[in-house]
Amino acid sequence: MWNVRESPLRIEKRFEFEEYAKISKFIGKIEKLCKEKNTYPNISFGKNFVSLSIFLDGEEISSEEKDFSKDIDKFYLED
């Protein structure tokens, strides 16, 4: 589940991985999605995790932002 944060308004999620190689593959999929959807989240990662923050354009989550986050969840479940 994505967490909603305020000041500034954003949604965030942390994804855990057992292998660093899977992180690289996951970020590669996100990179392609960003270019397709023209949405660019803040990404941080470490040895076994990737954290994403999507800053919202409006006062609530748009359908585009929901779809974008759902696509990222699908990428995670594929691995």
SVG drawing of the C-alpha trace seen along z (x, -y; Angstrom):
<svg xmlns="http://www.w3.org/2000/svg" viewBox="-9 -21 33 34">
<polyline fill="none" stroke="black" stroke-width="0.4" points="0.0,0.0 1.2,-3.5 1.4,-5.9 0.0,-9.4 2.1,-12.2 1.6,-15.9 3.8,-19.0 4.3,-18.6 1.5,-16.2 2.9,-12.9 2.5,-9.2 5.4,-7.0 6.3,-3.3 9.3,-1.2 10.0,2.0 12.2,4.8 14.4,7.1 16.5,10.1 19.1,9.5 20.7,6.3 20.4,7.5 16.6,7.3 16.8,3.7 18.6,2.8 15.9,4.5 13.1,2.9 14.5,-0.6 15.0,0.1 11.3,0.8 10.4,-2.3 12.7,-4.4 10.8,-3.2 7.4,-3.9 8.5,-7.4 9.3,-8.3 6.0,-6.8 3.9,-8.6 6.0,-11.7 6.0,-11.2 9.2,-11.3 9.2,-10.1 12.0,-10.7 13.8,-7.4 16.3,-6.2 17.7,-2.8 20.2,-0.7 21.5,2.8 18.0,4.4 15.4,1.7 13.9,-0.9 11.9,-3.9 9.7,-6.0 8.0,-9.3 5.5,-10.7 4.7,-14.3 1.1,-15.1 0.1,-17.9 -3.3,-18.6 -4.9,-18.3 -5.6,-14.7 -4.3,-11.7 -5.2,-11.9 -6.2,-8.8 -2.9,-9.1 -0.9,-9.0 -3.0,-6.0 -2.3,-4.2 1.4,-5.0 1.7,-3.6 -0.3,-0.5 2.1,0.1 5.0,-0.1 3.3,2.4 2.9,4.8 6.6,4.6 7.5,5.5 5.1,8.5 6.7,9.8 10.0,10.3"/>
</svg>
